[in-house]
């Protein structure tokens, strides 16, 4: 309909299009192409037209005037298999099902009101976290002990999110279900390995039969595990083993199911539970791990954060969620971490539901949209010394006028932003308050990025040395 041209596009090959230009991690390859061809790129991944955006102005244009046009998710055949025909909150198209799921997730778990009423559970979880670390620390409390930071961050985050959804704690003294926690981790890893666009069939539909012989078996096995896991969560609460568990998202939804069985059936409760657990745990725990890695490579920042916490909170009580607004430097550290290492560097892919115009170019219907958040956050025309870790650039906790979009934008923006920021600041703040942290050796922490998936963490998991701060030992002993 429009006379406008398609966006710039590098030369491509028949059949594979531009796939030969891409290497892992994909956001790095796309940043290099954008540096050469400009902030709006039109590529072909096999048969799939793909729009790559790497400027804040163009990202805003996609998610303001054209937000509805881009509100769908791409219909990758591999995702169809894992998501029961795109029926999850993350991968459903913009429509009645998505609206229903999103409203429940927001009202039942992620609204400000719900987050406020679950504050004390998160404070308790932070206390358990530092208590577990204190108990595991060396007998001689002045000696350093090694810990895998990703593991402790994941334990904390999973306990918090699982507590809100199903009233369960997998890690801690009274927690019993280690085997179930192990199954969850394994299932999450297998699901992440099946990232959208990870299969040949996603780009070459005619290869579907060949690909599916190996892929479909694997996909079906993951689907089975996911269904069984989430149904167990529902069944436990339905049996009413623990009245406390009724005050959870699943408990609330089972109450609604009694009144409206179709609108709140088990399929819907399963898909919502899995969407929140899997969207919330890797992203948030990876961010805690990146933040700690950056702090270990920048001890002066760590010392400044510790000084702020000790000045504001003191040494006689543990930092709590309500302290965070008074800790602007801690918030600046988290913003700077999310700037340098956004948990989903290419956002979650969107798809155009109609032809539209972006940056004066014509974008056809059915184009996959990738927003290169990683490139936007490191644009030298916007950020001074873009690759350096400088929390100071956020002044009072926010960089005024600079577009930071680790949680996306528009109507599909992450609904878990509030919860994520609370969990990350609480965990990081209490870890800094209670313990001294050092690198394992003299070498800097390896900051190589993992290679595949939507949520990308570190390639090498962070191990660090820690010991209780002497002045915090009396408090830690009494926890
Ligand atoms: C550091 C932590 C997190 C980051 C950086 C993050 C980032 C994102 C991003 C970039 C998107 C895609 C937005 C778009 O499509 O434009 C997203 C979607 C989503 N996130 Fe998060 N997220 C985080 C934590 C969480 C948490 C804690 C939850 C809930 C427990 C959550 C639940 C979701 C859901 C359900 C969606 C899909 C929304 C939809 O399609 O409508 N996220 N997240």
Boltz pocket constraint, residues with backbone or C-beta under 6 A from the ligand:
constraints:
  - pocket:
      binder: B
      contacts: [[A, 89], [A, 90], [A, 91], [A, 92], [A, 102], [A, 105], [A, 161], [A, 275], [A, 276], [A, 277], [A, 279], [A, 280], [A, 281], [A, 283], [A, 284], [A, 287], [A, 342], [A, 343], [A, 344], [A, 347], [A, 348], [A, 349], [A, 405], [A, 406], [A, 407], [A, 408], [A, 409], [A, 411], [A, 412], [A, 413], [A, 414], [A, 415], [A, 416], [A, 417], [A, 419], [A, 420]]
      max_distance: 6.0
